Amino acid sequence: MSEAFTPKQLEYKTGGPPVKEMLYTANMLRDEFSKGEILLLQQIMTDLHEGPYHRGTASVVRLIVKRKPLP
């Protein structure tokens, strides 16, 4: 399970890395985890309440992936 900030997060300044190269999109995660069974993949806007440096509207991508059984 993972939750990461998207490049759109740079517009909000409510937390997360300040550089695009450290941010993710749903397509990036789909490609990276294509060998697994993706159970959830969503890019959404959410409200953060995670302390003083992560408060307010945020753009995140959420992923839940299940590893496929080994042969």
JOKA-V846190 format. One record per pair of residues at least 12 apart in sequence whose C-alpha atoms are under 8 Angstrom apart, sorted by sequence separation. I is the first residue (numbers start at 1). J is the second residue. D is the distance in Angstrom with one decimal. If there is no record, write none. Layout:
i:j:d
I:J:D
I:J:D
This chain:
i:j:d
5:17:7.9
45:57:6.8
46:58:5.4
7:20:5.6
45:58:5.6
46:59:6.5
45:59:4.6
46:60:7.3
26:41:6.6
44:59:5.9
45:60:6.3
7:23:5.5
26:42:6.6
43:59:7.3
44:60:5.6
6:23:5.1
7:24:6.6
26:43:6.0
43:60:5.7
44:61:6.2
5:23:5.6
6:24:4.8
7:25:7.3
25:43:7.3
43:61:4.1
4:23:7.0
5:24:6.2
6:25:5.5
42:61:5.5
43:62:6.4
4:24:6.5
41:61:7.1
42:62:5.3
41:62:5.6
42:63:6.8
40:62:7.2
41:63:4.6
40:63:5.4
41:64:6.6
39:63:7.6
40:64:4.9
38:63:7.5
39:64:5.4
40:65:6.9
38:64:6.2
39:65:5.4
38:65:4.4
39:66:7.0
37:65:5.5
38:66:6.3
36:65:6.1
37:66:5.0
36:66:5.6
37:67:6.3
36:67:4.7
37:68:6.4
33:65:7.4
35:67:7.6
36:68:5.3
35:68:7.2
14:48:7.9
29:63:7.7
26:61:6.0
25:61:6.5
26:62:8.0
6:43:7.9
24:61:7.2
15:53:5.7
16:54:7.7
14:53:6.6
15:54:4.7
14:54:5.3
15:55:7.2
14:55:5.5
14:56:5.8
14:57:6.7
15:58:7.8
14:58:6.4
12:57:6.7
12:58:6.4
9:58:5.9
9:59:5.0
8:59:6.0
9:60:7.4
7:59:7.9
5:58:7.6
6:59:5.7
5:59:5.9
6:60:5.3
5:60:4.3
6:61:6.4
4:60:5.4
5:61:6.2
3:60:6.5
4:61:5.4
3:61:5.7
4:62:6.6
3:62:4.5
2:62:5.7
3:63:6.4
1:62:7.6
2:63:5.1
1:63:5.6
2:64:6.5
1:64:4.4
1:65:6.5
